Amino acid sequence: MATRKVITTQVAIVGAGPAGLMLSHLLATSGIDSTVIEVRSHKAISETVRAGILEHGTVNLLVDSGVSDRVLREGNRHDGIELRFNGESHRVDFKDLVGASVWLYPQTDVFLDLAARRKADGGDVRYSVTGTSIHDIEGRPRVWFTDADAVDYEIQAEFVVGADGSRSHCRTQIPEAHRKWYFHEYPFAWFGVLAEAPRSADELIYANSDNGFALISQRTPTVQRMYFQCDPRENVADWDDDRIWAEFRSRVNGNGFELKEGPVLDKMVLPFRSFVHTPMRHGSLFLVGDAAHTVPPTGAKGLNLAIHDVKVLFEGLDSYYRSGSTLLLDSFSDRALDRVWKAQQFSYWMTTMLHTPAETDDFSRARQLGELNSVVSSKHGMAYLAEAYTGWPSR
């Protein structure tokens, strides 16, 4: 076997999505070396269109840490959302309730901003790698990979961070006896479309109806992202533009409100589930983002949770390299999971409150409408939604 070229660094990061790149950036601001490897190409990641609602804390971290202020210049600040049911809209005013906002800013652009910053700062980020394997996570870890030029490498590091997404290879390296996986499957999916149309509203609309849930989101002034609840087995080929728009109308239009429609540019079915891996650390391996947890998209928590994981882990690594203390590293998993389970609860609540099961009885439907009405008729109920949606304070 040919000898592997050796890379010596302090932190090896597997995954160059927003979580991995943000951690690498934060570490660099404190003079901590890292090497990031990624199986996808930069082009493939940048062309994967993903929506994004950023909490105010995520926006602040992007801007204040020096990644970019493009989110403030090109993103859209939203000071609330609309809950729509029984054909009527009810605005949840984030600014009035909790003094915070969110930003509509695609996850793709978050990646582009981070990738550009790491490149400008000379960060060691390697795309299109193959054959990744992790060794000795209970001691001094090593990561093997083959780069895009077919050169074999070994990263020798003090810590390894798994930021490699929902199909994480890193998390499977933790012995079964030392991990627990929590799952919750939902009986529905989202039928998502990208449509050439002007915006139907200034803010996002979360609509509950007898025909099922719909989310009216946004993309650009002329292209919009929208979703409606569907069966996970739905075939996009069975849906032409006329059928798609008829479905949206049946769930959203009414009492003087009409969606703005246009040609459908793209369509897909997005199944979702809740998943949590505990603990988020084993030995010298740490998990962040989708490698450790996934949530349904209803609460807009996924990317924000990943960034919070990174923030907490950076605080631990920074403390360790500054003082030698392992206190914050040792508490990383518990601190991160505290927020993860809050987000799981919020996402589950939003999902079950807004989606209509395919087979539901009259009582369940009336109870669901009563729950929605109890939220919008109570300032305290709306404040809970607003605080969770815009992001809890870090602890």
Secondary structure by P-SEA (a helix, b strand, c coil): ccbbbbbbccbbbccccaaaaaaaaaaaaacccbbbbbcccaaaaaabbbbbbbcaaaaaaaaaacccccccccbbbbcccccccccbbbbbccccccccccccccaaaaaaaaaaaaaaaccccccccccccccccccbbbbbbcccccbbbbbbccbbbcccccccccccccccccbbbbbbbbcbbbbbbbbccccccccccccccccbbbbbccccccbbbbbbbbbcccccccccaaaaaaaaaacccccccccccccccbbbbbbbbbbbbcccccccbbbccccccccccccccaaaaaaaaaaaaaaaaaaaaaccccccccaaaaaaaaaaaaaaaaaaaaaaaccccccccaaaaaaaaaaaaaaaacaaaaaaaaaaaaccccc
